[in-house]
Amino acid sequence: MTHILVRHKVADFARWKPAYDSHAASRAAAGLTEERLLRNADNGHEVIILFAVSDPRKARAFAASSYLREAMLKAGVTDKPDIFFLE
């Protein structure tokens, strides 16, 4: 099974989380299922998310999309996300 691991920092987790939640349908359409959403215990601004991937082609297109970049910026992501495709 393929997974995606995403790591990025956010300005304000309380502001970021509702924005993230509002995009659940887009993630589902891209074949992503959230398995874990974690915050760094030493830095609450760092978020790590693990997704199961049902369609790697759709997931890669979603990860590279300008839609996702814009949504992340609006939600308060403050750095370039690290996105890892894992098998």
PDB file of N, CA, C and O in Angstrom:
ATOM      1  N   MET A   1       0.843  -1.187   0.000  1.00  0.00           N
ATOM      2  CA  MET A   1       0.000   0.000   0.000  1.00  0.00           C
ATOM      3  C   MET A   1       0.881   1.240   0.000  1.00  0.00           C
ATOM      4  O   MET A   1       1.914   1.282   0.668  1.00  0.00           O
ATOM      5  N   THR A   2       0.469   2.229  -0.741  1.00  0.00           N
ATOM      6  CA  THR A   2       1.163   3.509  -0.798  1.00  0.00           C
ATOM      7  C   THR A   2       0.630   4.437   0.292  1.00  0.00           C
ATOM      8  O   THR A   2      -0.560   4.434   0.608  1.00  0.00           O
ATOM      9  N   HIS A   3       1.529   5.221   0.850  1.00  0.00           N
ATOM     10  CA  HIS A   3       1.181   6.246   1.830  1.00  0.00           C
ATOM     11  C   HIS A   3       1.830   7.560   1.427  1.00  0.00           C
ATOM     12  O   HIS A   3       2.796   7.582   0.665  1.00  0.00           O
ATOM     13  N   ILE A   4       1.295   8.639   1.941  1.00  0.00           N
ATOM     14  CA  ILE A   4       1.919   9.962   1.822  1.00  0.00           C
ATOM     15  C   ILE A   4       2.125  10.481   3.232  1.00  0.00           C
ATOM     16  O   ILE A   4       1.230  10.419   4.074  1.00  0.00           O
ATOM     17  N   LEU A   5       3.324  10.995   3.471  1.00  0.00           N
ATOM     18  CA  LEU A   5       3.634  11.666   4.722  1.00  0.00           C
ATOM     19  C   LEU A   5       3.876  13.134   4.405  1.00  0.00           C
ATOM     20  O   LEU A   5       4.700  13.463   3.551  1.00  0.00           O
ATOM     21  N   VAL A   6       3.157  14.014   5.094  1.00  0.00           N
ATOM     22  CA  VAL A   6       3.283  15.459   4.889  1.00  0.00           C
ATOM     23  C   VAL A   6       3.749  16.097   6.185  1.00  0.00           C
ATOM     24  O   VAL A   6       3.218  15.801   7.256  1.00  0.00           O
ATOM     25  N   ARG A   7       4.740  16.970   6.091  1.00  0.00           N
ATOM     26  CA  ARG A   7       5.235  17.716   7.240  1.00  0.00           C
ATOM     27  C   ARG A   7       5.309  19.184   6.853  1.00  0.00           C
ATOM     28  O   ARG A   7       5.913  19.535   5.840  1.00  0.00           O
ATOM     29  N   HIS A   8       4.698  20.035   7.654  1.00  0.00           N
ATOM     30  CA  HIS A   8       4.811  21.474   7.429  1.00  0.00           C
ATOM     31  C   HIS A   8       4.560  22.218   8.727  1.00  0.00           C
ATOM     32  O   HIS A   8       4.086  21.645   9.708  1.00  0.00           O
ATOM     33  N   LYS A   9       4.885  23.501   8.717  1.00  0.00           N
ATOM     34  CA  LYS A   9       4.647  24.346   9.884  1.00  0.00           C
ATOM     35  C   LYS A   9       3.479  25.267   9.598  1.00  0.00           C
ATOM     36  O   LYS A   9       3.246  25.668   8.457  1.00  0.00           O
ATOM     37  N   VAL A  10       2.750  25.597  10.651  1.00  0.00           N
ATOM     38  CA  VAL A  10       1.600  26.485  10.546  1.00  0.00           C
ATOM     39  C   VAL A  10       1.763  27.647  11.519  1.00  0.00           C
ATOM     40  O   VAL A  10       2.376  27.507  12.577  1.00  0.00           O
ATOM     41  N   ALA A  11       1.211  28.781  11.150  1.00  0.00           N
ATOM     42  CA  ALA A  11       1.296  29.962  12.013  1.00  0.00           C
ATOM     43  C   ALA A  11       0.467  29.772  13.276  1.00  0.00           C
ATOM     44  O   ALA A  11       0.884  30.159  14.367  1.00  0.00           O
ATOM     45  N   ASP A  12      -0.712  29.172  13.118  1.00  0.00           N
ATOM     46  CA  ASP A  12      -1.653  29.032  14.229  1.00  0.00           C
ATOM     47  C   ASP A  12      -2.450  27.749  14.010  1.00  0.00           C
ATOM     48  O   ASP A  12      -3.302  27.694  13.124  1.00  0.00           O
ATOM     49  N   PHE A  13      -2.178  26.717  14.812  1.00  0.00           N
ATOM     50  CA  PHE A  13      -2.848  25.430  14.621  1.00  0.00           C
ATOM     51  C   PHE A  13      -4.361  25.567  14.726  1.00  0.00           C
ATOM     52  O   PHE A  13      -5.087  24.940  13.954  1.00  0.00           O
ATOM     53  N   ALA A  14      -4.851  26.373  15.663  1.00  0.00           N
ATOM     54  CA  ALA A  14      -6.298  26.546  15.856  1.00  0.00           C
ATOM     55  C   ALA A  14      -6.964  27.152  14.620  1.00  0.00           C
ATOM     56  O   ALA A  14      -8.142  26.894  14.374  1.00  0.00           O
ATOM     57  N   ARG A  15      -6.247  27.939  13.852  1.00  0.00           N
ATOM     58  CA  ARG A  15      -6.771  28.509  12.598  1.00  0.00           C
ATOM     59  C   ARG A  15      -6.602  27.511  11.454  1.00  0.00           C
ATOM     60  O   ARG A  15      -7.482  27.389  10.602  1.00  0.00           O
ATOM     61  N   TRP A  16      -5.483  26.804  11.433  1.00  0.00           N
ATOM     62  CA  TRP A  16      -5.180  25.865  10.357  1.00  0.00           C
ATOM     63  C   TRP A  16      -6.139  24.677  10.349  1.00  0.00           C
ATOM     64  O   TRP A  16      -6.608  24.275   9.285  1.00  0.00           O
ATOM     65  N   LYS A  17      -6.440  24.107  11.523  1.00  0.00           N
ATOM     66  CA  LYS A  17      -7.203  22.854  11.593  1.00  0.00           C
ATOM     67  C   LYS A  17      -8.590  22.953  10.956  1.00  0.00           C
ATOM     68  O   LYS A  17      -8.946  22.052  10.197  1.00  0.00           O
ATOM     69  N   PRO A  18      -9.396  23.990  11.215  1.00  0.00           N
ATOM     70  CA  PRO A  18     -10.695  24.074  10.529  1.00  0.00           C
ATOM     71  C   PRO A  18     -10.546  24.214   9.005  1.00  0.00           C
ATOM     72  O   PRO A  18     -11.350  23.671   8.247  1.00  0.00           O
ATOM     73  N   ALA A  19      -9.528  24.936   8.569  1.00  0.00           N
ATOM     74  CA  ALA A  19      -9.293  25.064   7.122  1.00  0.00           C
ATOM     75  C   ALA A  19      -8.927  23.706   6.536  1.00  0.00           C
ATOM     76  O   ALA A  19      -9.426  23.333   5.474  1.00  0.00           O
ATOM     77  N   TYR A  20      -8.069  22.974   7.213  1.00  0.00           N
ATOM     78  CA  TYR A  20      -7.692  21.625   6.787  1.00  0.00           C
ATOM     79  C   TYR A  20      -8.935  20.725   6.728  1.00  0.00           C
ATOM     80  O   TYR A  20      -9.152  20.024   5.740  1.00  0.00           O
ATOM     81  N   ASP A  21      -9.736  20.751   7.777  1.00  0.00           N
ATOM     82  CA  ASP A  21     -10.940  19.918   7.829  1.00  0.00           C
ATOM     83  C   ASP A  21     -11.906  20.230   6.694  1.00  0.00           C
ATOM     84  O   ASP A  21     -12.584  19.334   6.190  1.00  0.00           O
ATOM     85  N   SER A  22     -11.972  21.487   6.292  1.00  0.00           N
ATOM     86  CA  SER A  22     -12.917  21.883   5.240  1.00  0.00           C
ATOM     87  C   SER A  22     -12.538  21.334   3.859  1.00  0.00           C
ATOM     88  O   SER A  22     -13.333  21.417   2.923  1.00  0.00           O
ATOM     89  N   HIS A  23     -11.351  20.784   3.731  1.00  0.00           N
ATOM     90  CA  HIS A  23     -10.890  20.250   2.447  1.00  0.00           C
ATOM     91  C   HIS A  23     -10.911  18.720   2.407  1.00  0.00           C
ATOM     92  O   HIS A  23     -10.270  18.110   1.551  1.00  0.00           O
ATOM     93  N   ALA A  24     -11.643  18.106   3.328  1.00  0.00           N
ATOM     94  CA  ALA A  24     -11.700  16.639   3.394  1.00  0.00           C
ATOM     95  C   ALA A  24     -12.217  16.031   2.096  1.00  0.00           C
ATOM     96  O   ALA A  24     -11.708  14.999   1.658  1.00  0.00           O
ATOM     97  N   ALA A  25     -13.205  16.642   1.481  1.00  0.00           N
ATOM     98  CA  ALA A  25     -13.767  16.098   0.239  1.00  0.00           C
ATOM     99  C   ALA A  25     -12.740  16.118  -0.892  1.00  0.00           C
ATOM    100  O   ALA A  25     -12.701  15.200  -1.712  1.00  0.00           O
ATOM    101  N   SER A  26     -11.918  17.149  -0.937  1.00  0.00           N
ATOM    102  CA  SER A  26     -10.870  17.227  -1.970  1.00  0.00           C
ATOM    103  C   SER A  26      -9.836  16.130  -1.774  1.00  0.00           C
ATOM    104  O   SER A  26      -9.383  15.517  -2.740  1.00  0.00           O
ATOM    105  N   ARG A  27      -9.464  15.883  -0.520  1.00  0.00           N
ATOM    106  CA  ARG A  27      -8.508  14.808  -0.251  1.00  0.00           C
ATOM    107  C   ARG A  27      -9.108  13.458  -0.622  1.00  0.00           C
ATOM    108  O   ARG A  27      -8.430  12.617  -1.211  1.00  0.00           O
ATOM    109  N   ALA A  28     -10.367  13.251  -0.284  1.00  0.00           N
ATOM    110  CA  ALA A  28     -11.032  11.987  -0.622  1.00  0.00           C
ATOM    111  C   ALA A  28     -11.093  11.789  -2.134  1.00  0.00           C
ATOM    112  O   ALA A  28     -10.870  10.683  -2.626  1.00  0.00           O
ATOM    113  N   ALA A  29     -11.391  12.848  -2.864  1.00  0.00           N
ATOM    114  CA  ALA A  29     -11.446  12.760  -4.327  1.00  0.00           C
ATOM    115  C   ALA A  29     -10.082  12.411  -4.920  1.00  0.00           C
ATOM    116  O   ALA A  29      -9.999  11.831  -6.002  1.00  0.00           O
ATOM    117  N   ALA A  30      -9.017  12.768  -4.207  1.00  0.00           N
ATOM    118  CA  ALA A  30      -7.657  12.459  -4.660  1.00  0.00           C
ATOM    119  C   ALA A  30      -7.212  11.079  -4.188  1.00  0.00           C
ATOM    120  O   ALA A  30      -6.069  10.688  -4.422  1.00  0.00           O
ATOM    121  N   GLY A  31      -8.096  10.340  -3.528  1.00  0.00           N
ATOM    122  CA  GLY A  31      -7.766   8.993  -3.083  1.00  0.00           C
ATOM    123  C   GLY A  31      -6.982   8.939  -1.788  1.00  0.00           C
ATOM    124  O   GLY A  31      -6.284   7.960  -1.523  1.00  0.00           O
ATOM    125  N   LEU A  32      -7.090   9.994  -0.973  1.00  0.00           N
ATOM    126  CA  LEU A  32      -6.352  10.053   0.286  1.00  0.00           C
ATOM    127  C   LEU A  32      -7.279   9.802   1.471  1.00  0.00           C
ATOM    128  O   LEU A  32      -8.387  10.334   1.527  1.00  0.00           O
ATOM    129  N   THR A  33      -6.818   8.994   2.408  1.00  0.00           N
ATOM    130  CA  THR A  33      -7.524   8.745   3.657  1.00  0.00           C
ATOM    131  C   THR A  33      -6.568   9.055   4.795  1.00  0.00           C
ATOM    132  O   THR A  33      -5.508   8.440   4.909  1.00  0.00           O
ATOM    133  N   GLU A  34      -6.941   9.999   5.628  1.00  0.00           N
ATOM    134  CA  GLU A  34      -6.084  10.366   6.755  1.00  0.00           C
ATOM    135  C   GLU A  34      -5.989   9.208   7.734  1.00  0.00           C
ATOM    136  O   GLU A  34      -7.004   8.667   8.174  1.00  0.00           O
ATOM    137  N   GLU A  35      -4.760   8.833   8.072  1.00  0.00           N
ATOM    138  CA  GLU A  35      -4.543   7.801   9.089  1.00  0.00           C
ATOM    139  C   GLU A  35      -4.075   8.404  10.404  1.00  0.00           C
ATOM    140  O   GLU A  35      -4.468   7.938  11.474  1.00  0.00           O
ATOM    141  N   ARG A  36      -3.246   9.430  10.336  1.00  0.00           N
ATOM    142  CA  ARG A  36      -2.749  10.099  11.543  1.00  0.00           C
ATOM    143  C   ARG A  36      -2.527  11.574  11.257  1.00  0.00           C
ATOM    144  O   ARG A  36      -2.028  11.947  10.196  1.00  0.00           O
ATOM    145  N   LEU A  37      -2.903  12.404  12.213  1.00  0.00           N
ATOM    146  CA  LEU A  37      -2.587  13.829  12.195  1.00  0.00           C
ATOM    147  C   LEU A  37      -1.918  14.110  13.542  1.00  0.00           C
ATOM    148  O   LEU A  37      -2.532  13.941  14.595  1.00  0.00           O
ATOM    149  N   LEU A  38      -0.674  14.533  13.498  1.00  0.00           N
ATOM    150  CA  LEU A  38       0.125  14.715  14.706  1.00  0.00           C
ATOM    151  C   LEU A  38       0.742  16.107  14.738  1.00  0.00           C
ATOM    152  O   LEU A  38       0.981  16.731  13.704  1.00  0.00           O
ATOM    153  N   ARG A  39       0.993  16.573  15.963  1.00  0.00           N
ATOM    154  CA  ARG A  39       1.752  17.811  16.162  1.00  0.00           C
ATOM    155  C   ARG A  39       3.042  17.452  16.865  1.00  0.00           C
ATOM    156  O   ARG A  39       3.074  16.566  17.718  1.00  0.00           O
ATOM    157  N   ASN A  40       4.098  18.142  16.502  1.00  0.00           N
ATOM    158  CA  ASN A  40       5.380  17.954  17.152  1.00  0.00           C
ATOM    159  C   ASN A  40       5.234  18.345  18.626  1.00  0.00           C
ATOM    160  O   ASN A  40       4.789  19.451  18.933  1.00  0.00           O
ATOM    161  N   ALA A  41       5.604  17.449  19.529  1.00  0.00           N
ATOM    162  CA  ALA A  41       5.462  17.705  20.963  1.00  0.00           C
ATOM    163  C   ALA A  41       6.341  18.864  21.431  1.00  0.00           C
ATOM    164  O   ALA A  41       6.040  19.498  22.442  1.00  0.00           O
ATOM    165  N   ASP A  42       7.421  19.144  20.707  1.00  0.00           N
ATOM    166  CA  ASP A  42       8.334  20.225  21.081  1.00  0.00           C
ATOM    167  C   ASP A  42       8.084  21.515  20.315  1.00  0.00           C
ATOM    168  O   ASP A  42       8.633  22.560  20.662  1.00  0.00           O
ATOM    169  N   ASN A  43       7.259  21.446  19.276  1.00  0.00           N
ATOM    170  CA  ASN A  43       6.953  22.627  18.462  1.00  0.00           C
ATOM    171  C   ASN A  43       5.534  22.463  17.923  1.00  0.00           C
ATOM    172  O   ASN A  43       5.334  21.827  16.888  1.00  0.00           O
ATOM    173  N   GLY A  44       4.555  23.028  18.613  1.00  0.00           N
ATOM    174  CA  GLY A  44       3.151  22.886  18.244  1.00  0.00           C
ATOM    175  C   GLY A  44       2.770  23.484  16.910  1.00  0.00           C
ATOM    176  O   GLY A  44       1.638  23.321  16.456  1.00  0.00           O
ATOM    177  N   HIS A  45       3.707  24.180  16.271  1.00  0.00           N
ATOM    178  CA  HIS A  45       3.457  24.746  14.941  1.00  0.00           C
ATOM    179  C   HIS A  45       3.789  23.760  13.825  1.00  0.00           C
ATOM    180  O   HIS A  45       3.465  24.005  12.663  1.00  0.00           O
ATOM    181  N   GLU A  46       4.429  22.655  14.169  1.00  0.00           N
ATOM    182  CA  GLU A  46       4.802  21.660  13.162  1.00  0.00           C
ATOM    183  C   GLU A  46       3.763  20.544  13.152  1.00  0.00           C
ATOM    184  O   GLU A  46       3.461  19.942  14.182  1.00  0.00           O
ATOM    185  N   VAL A  47       3.224  20.283  11.962  1.00  0.00           N
ATOM    186  CA  VAL A  47       2.166  19.297  11.774  1.00  0.00           C
ATOM    187  C   VAL A  47       2.686  18.181  10.871  1.00  0.00           C
ATOM    188  O   VAL A  47       3.372  18.437   9.881  1.00  0.00           O
ATOM    189  N   ILE A  48       2.352  16.948  11.225  1.00  0.00           N
ATOM    190  CA  ILE A  48       2.725  15.786  10.422  1.00  0.00           C
ATOM    191  C   ILE A  48       1.459  14.973  10.185  1.00  0.00           C
ATOM    192  O   ILE A  48       0.729  14.645  11.121  1.00  0.00           O
ATOM    193  N   ILE A  49       1.211  14.652   8.915  1.00  0.00           N
ATOM    194  CA  ILE A  49      -0.009  13.928   8.549  1.00  0.00           C
ATOM    195  C   ILE A  49       0.375  12.716   7.713  1.00  0.00           C
ATOM    196  O   ILE A  49       1.183  12.824   6.790  1.00  0.00           O
ATOM    197  N   LEU A  50      -0.201  11.567   8.036  1.00  0.00           N
ATOM    198  CA  LEU A  50       0.008  10.351   7.270  1.00  0.00           C
ATOM    199  C   LEU A  50      -1.310   9.978   6.595  1.00  0.00           C
ATOM    200  O   LEU A  50      -2.351   9.881   7.244  1.00  0.00           O
ATOM    201  N   PHE A  51      -1.244   9.774   5.290  1.00  0.00           N
ATOM    202  CA  PHE A  51      -2.415   9.396   4.503  1.00  0.00           C
ATOM    203  C   PHE A  51      -2.189   8.033   3.851  1.00  0.00           C
ATOM    204  O   PHE A  51      -1.083   7.739   3.398  1.00  0.00           O
ATOM    205  N   ALA A  52      -3.223   7.208   3.803  1.00  0.00           N
ATOM    206  CA  ALA A  52      -3.244   6.033   2.939  1.00  0.00           C
ATOM    207  C   ALA A  52      -3.675   6.523   1.557  1.00  0.00           C
ATOM    208  O   ALA A  52      -4.480   7.447   1.440  1.00  0.00           O
ATOM    209  N   VAL A  53      -3.136   5.901   0.526  1.00  0.00           N
ATOM    210  CA  VAL A  53      -3.395   6.329  -0.854  1.00  0.00           C
ATOM    211  C   VAL A  53      -4.047   5.191  -1.620  1.00  0.00           C
ATOM    212  O   VAL A  53      -3.487   4.099  -1.712  1.00  0.00           O
ATOM    213  N   SER A  54      -5.230   5.444  -2.171  1.00  0.00           N
ATOM    214  CA  SER A  54      -5.902   4.416  -2.976  1.00  0.00           C
ATOM    215  C   SER A  54      -5.600   4.560  -4.462  1.00  0.00           C
ATOM    216  O   SER A  54      -5.706   3.588  -5.210  1.00  0.00           O
ATOM    217  N   ASP A  55      -5.225   5.753  -4.896  1.00  0.00           N
ATOM    218  CA  ASP A  55      -4.930   6.000  -6.310  1.00  0.00           C
ATOM    219  C   ASP A  55      -3.678   6.880  -6.391  1.00  0.00           C
ATOM    220  O   ASP A  55      -3.787   8.105  -6.346  1.00  0.00           O
ATOM    221  N   PRO A  56      -2.498   6.275  -6.509  1.00  0.00           N
ATOM    222  CA  PRO A  56      -1.257   7.061  -6.509  1.00  0.00           C
ATOM    223  C   PRO A  56      -1.206   8.149  -7.589  1.00  0.00           C
ATOM    224  O   PRO A  56      -0.651   9.223  -7.355  1.00  0.00           O
ATOM    225  N   ARG A  57      -1.772   7.885  -8.753  1.00  0.00           N
ATOM    226  CA  ARG A  57      -1.760   8.895  -9.815  1.00  0.00           C
ATOM    227  C   ARG A  57      -2.530  10.140  -9.395  1.00  0.00           C
ATOM    228  O   ARG A  57      -2.037  11.257  -9.554  1.00  0.00           O
ATOM    229  N   LYS A  58      -3.731   9.958  -8.862  1.00  0.00           N
ATOM    230  CA  LYS A  58      -4.528  11.094  -8.399  1.00  0.00           C
ATOM    231  C   LYS A  58      -3.846  11.803  -7.229  1.00  0.00           C
ATOM    232  O   LYS A  58      -3.856  13.032  -7.148  1.00  0.00           O
ATOM    233  N   ALA A  59      -3.257  11.027  -6.330  1.00  0.00           N
ATOM    234  CA  ALA A  59      -2.600  11.604  -5.162  1.00  0.00           C
ATOM    235  C   ALA A  59      -1.407  12.475  -5.575  1.00  0.00           C
ATOM    236  O   ALA A  59      -1.222  13.565  -5.033  1.00  0.00           O
ATOM    237  N   ARG A  60      -0.610  12.008  -6.518  1.00  0.00           N
ATOM    238  CA  ARG A  60       0.538  12.803  -6.990  1.00  0.00           C
ATOM    239  C   ARG A  60       0.073  14.090  -7.660  1.00  0.00           C
ATOM    240  O   ARG A  60       0.665  15.150  -7.456  1.00  0.00           O
ATOM    241  N   ALA A  61      -0.986  13.998  -8.459  1.00  0.00           N
ATOM    242  CA  ALA A  61      -1.514  15.197  -9.122  1.00  0.00           C
ATOM    243  C   ALA A  61      -2.022  16.188  -8.074  1.00  0.00           C
ATOM    244  O   ALA A  61      -1.779  17.389  -8.195  1.00  0.00           O
ATOM    245  N   PHE A  62      -2.710  15.711  -7.066  1.00  0.00           N
ATOM    246  CA  PHE A  62      -3.223  16.564  -6.001  1.00  0.00           C
ATOM    247  C   PHE A  62      -2.071  17.224  -5.245  1.00  0.00           C
ATOM    248  O   PHE A  62      -2.108  18.426  -4.985  1.00  0.00           O
ATOM    249  N   ALA A  63      -1.053  16.447  -4.892  1.00  0.00           N
ATOM    250  CA  ALA A  63       0.086  16.974  -4.138  1.00  0.00           C
ATOM    251  C   ALA A  63       0.833  18.060  -4.915  1.00  0.00           C
ATOM    252  O   ALA A  63       1.411  18.963  -4.312  1.00  0.00           O
ATOM    253  N   ALA A  64       0.826  17.979  -6.236  1.00  0.00           N
ATOM    254  CA  ALA A  64       1.534  18.949  -7.071  1.00  0.00           C
ATOM    255  C   ALA A  64       0.647  20.108  -7.523  1.00  0.00           C
ATOM    256  O   ALA A  64       1.115  20.999  -8.233  1.00  0.00           O
ATOM    257  N   SER A  65      -0.609  20.109  -7.126  1.00  0.00           N
ATOM    258  CA  SER A  65      -1.569  21.077  -7.662  1.00  0.00           C
ATOM    259  C   SER A  65      -1.425  22.474  -7.060  1.00  0.00           C
ATOM    260  O   SER A  65      -1.042  22.635  -5.901  1.00  0.00           O
ATOM    261  N   SER A  66      -1.738  23.462  -7.867  1.00  0.00           N
ATOM    262  CA  SER A  66      -1.760  24.840  -7.373  1.00  0.00           C
ATOM    263  C   SER A  66      -2.920  25.006  -6.380  1.00  0.00           C
ATOM    264  O   SER A  66      -2.839  25.831  -5.471  1.00  0.00           O
ATOM    265  N   TYR A  67      -3.987  24.235  -6.547  1.00  0.00           N
ATOM    266  CA  TYR A  67      -5.115  24.272  -5.604  1.00  0.00           C
ATOM    267  C   TYR A  67      -4.631  23.972  -4.191  1.00  0.00           C
ATOM    268  O   TYR A  67      -4.972  24.686  -3.248  1.00  0.00           O
ATOM    269  N   LEU A  68      -3.832  22.909  -4.044  1.00  0.00           N
ATOM    270  CA  LEU A  68      -3.343  22.538  -2.720  1.00  0.00           C
ATOM    271  C   LEU A  68      -2.403  23.610  -2.165  1.00  0.00           C
ATOM    272  O   LEU A  68      -2.501  23.965  -0.990  1.00  0.00           O
ATOM    273  N   ARG A  69      -1.502  24.125  -2.990  1.00  0.00           N
ATOM    274  CA  ARG A  69      -0.584  25.182  -2.531  1.00  0.00           C
ATOM    275  C   ARG A  69      -1.364  26.398  -2.044  1.00  0.00           C
ATOM    276  O   ARG A  69      -1.049  26.952  -0.990  1.00  0.00           O
ATOM    277  N   GLU A  70      -2.375  26.818  -2.795  1.00  0.00           N
ATOM    278  CA  GLU A  70      -3.186  27.977  -2.411  1.00  0.00           C
ATOM    279  C   GLU A  70      -3.959  27.707  -1.115  1.00  0.00           C
ATOM    280  O   GLU A  70      -4.034  28.576  -0.246  1.00  0.00           O
ATOM    281  N   ALA A  71      -4.527  26.517  -0.985  1.00  0.00           N
ATOM    282  CA  ALA A  71      -5.270  26.166   0.230  1.00  0.00           C
ATOM    283  C   ALA A  71      -4.352  26.174   1.446  1.00  0.00           C
ATOM    284  O   ALA A  71      -4.740  26.631   2.521  1.00  0.00           O
ATOM    285  N   MET A  72      -3.141  25.670   1.274  1.00  0.00           N
ATOM    286  CA  MET A  72      -2.186  25.662   2.384  1.00  0.00           C
ATOM    287  C   MET A  72      -1.806  27.087   2.792  1.00  0.00           C
ATOM    288  O   MET A  72      -1.727  27.398   3.981  1.00  0.00           O
ATOM    289  N   LEU A  73      -1.577  27.934   1.818  1.00  0.00           N
ATOM    290  CA  LEU A  73      -1.237  29.331   2.135  1.00  0.00           C
ATOM    291  C   LEU A  73      -2.375  30.012   2.885  1.00  0.00           C
ATOM    292  O   LEU A  73      -2.148  30.694   3.885  1.00  0.00           O
ATOM    293  N   LYS A  74      -3.596  29.827   2.399  1.00  0.00           N
ATOM    294  CA  LYS A  74      -4.762  30.442   3.059  1.00  0.00           C
ATOM    295  C   LYS A  74      -4.963  29.922   4.472  1.00  0.00           C
ATOM    296  O   LYS A  74      -5.444  30.647   5.342  1.00  0.00           O
ATOM    297  N   ALA A  75      -4.594  28.664   4.702  1.00  0.00           N
ATOM    298  CA  ALA A  75      -4.770  28.055   6.023  1.00  0.00           C
ATOM    299  C   ALA A  75      -3.673  28.462   7.001  1.00  0.00           C
ATOM    300  O   ALA A  75      -3.789  28.228   8.204  1.00  0.00           O
ATOM    301  N   GLY A  76      -2.602  29.076   6.479  1.00  0.00           N
ATOM    302  CA  GLY A  76      -1.541  29.540   7.362  1.00  0.00           C
ATOM    303  C   GLY A  76      -0.302  28.674   7.413  1.00  0.00           C
ATOM    304  O   GLY A  76       0.463  28.754   8.374  1.00  0.00           O
ATOM    305  N   VAL A  77      -0.083  27.838   6.390  1.00  0.00           N
ATOM    306  CA  VAL A  77       1.166  27.078   6.315  1.00  0.00           C
ATOM    307  C   VAL A  77       2.289  28.069   6.055  1.00  0.00           C
ATOM    308  O   VAL A  77       2.201  28.896   5.148  1.00  0.00           O
ATOM    309  N   THR A  78       3.346  27.980   6.856  1.00  0.00           N
ATOM    310  CA  THR A  78       4.389  29.007   6.817  1.00  0.00           C
ATOM    311  C   THR A  78       5.687  28.570   6.162  1.00  0.00           C
ATOM    312  O   THR A  78       6.593  29.387   5.998  1.00  0.00           O
ATOM    313  N   ASP A  79       5.803  27.308   5.785  1.00  0.00           N
ATOM    314  CA  ASP A  79       7.025  26.869   5.126  1.00  0.00           C
ATOM    315  C   ASP A  79       6.665  25.958   3.962  1.00  0.00           C
ATOM    316  O   ASP A  79       5.500  25.614   3.763  1.00  0.00           O
ATOM    317  N   LYS A  80       7.677  25.573   3.199  1.00  0.00           N
ATOM    318  CA  LYS A  80       7.448  24.657   2.101  1.00  0.00           C
ATOM    319  C   LYS A  80       7.206  23.273   2.701  1.00  0.00           C
ATOM    320  O   LYS A  80       8.050  22.765   3.439  1.00  0.00           O
ATOM    321  N   PRO A  81       6.071  22.662   2.393  1.00  0.00           N
ATOM    322  CA  PRO A  81       5.788  21.336   2.962  1.00  0.00           C
ATOM    323  C   PRO A  81       6.762  20.285   2.430  1.00  0.00           C
ATOM    324  O   PRO A  81       7.194  20.335   1.279  1.00  0.00           O
ATOM    325  N   ASP A  82       7.084  19.357   3.282  1.00  0.00           N
ATOM    326  CA  ASP A  82       7.789  18.145   2.840  1.00  0.00           C
ATOM    327  C   ASP A  82       6.713  17.108   2.582  1.00  0.00           C
ATOM    328  O   ASP A  82       5.893  16.827   3.456  1.00  0.00           O
ATOM    329  N   ILE A  83       6.712  16.531   1.371  1.00  0.00           N
ATOM    330  CA  ILE A  83       5.713  15.537   1.006  1.00  0.00           C
ATOM    331  C   ILE A  83       6.467  14.304   0.512  1.00  0.00           C
ATOM    332  O   ILE A  83       7.209  14.361  -0.468  1.00  0.00           O
ATOM    333  N   PHE A  84       6.259  13.192   1.211  1.00  0.00           N
ATOM    334  CA  PHE A  84       6.946  11.949   0.890  1.00  0.00           C
ATOM    335  C   PHE A  84       5.942  10.896   0.483  1.00  0.00           C
ATOM    336  O   PHE A  84       4.970  10.652   1.198  1.00  0.00           O
ATOM    337  N   PHE A  85       6.167  10.266  -0.665  1.00  0.00           N
ATOM    338  CA  PHE A  85       5.384   9.120  -1.093  1.00  0.00           C
ATOM    339  C   PHE A  85       6.114   7.870  -0.617  1.00  0.00           C
ATOM    340  O   PHE A  85       7.287   7.679  -0.935  1.00  0.00           O
ATOM    341  N   LEU A  86       5.432   7.022   0.140  1.00  0.00           N
ATOM    342  CA  LEU A  86       6.045   5.857   0.777  1.00  0.00           C
ATOM    343  C   LEU A  86       5.357   4.574   0.329  1.00  0.00           C
ATOM    344  O   LEU A  86       4.139   4.533   0.159  1.00  0.00           O
ATOM    345  N   GLU A  87       6.142   3.550   0.144  1.00  0.00           N
ATOM    346  CA  GLU A  87       5.583   2.225  -0.214  1.00  0.00           C
ATOM    347  C   GLU A  87       6.110   1.173   0.722  1.00  0.00           C
ATOM    348  O   GLU A  87       5.763   0.000   0.591  1.00  0.00           O
TER     349      GLU A  87
END
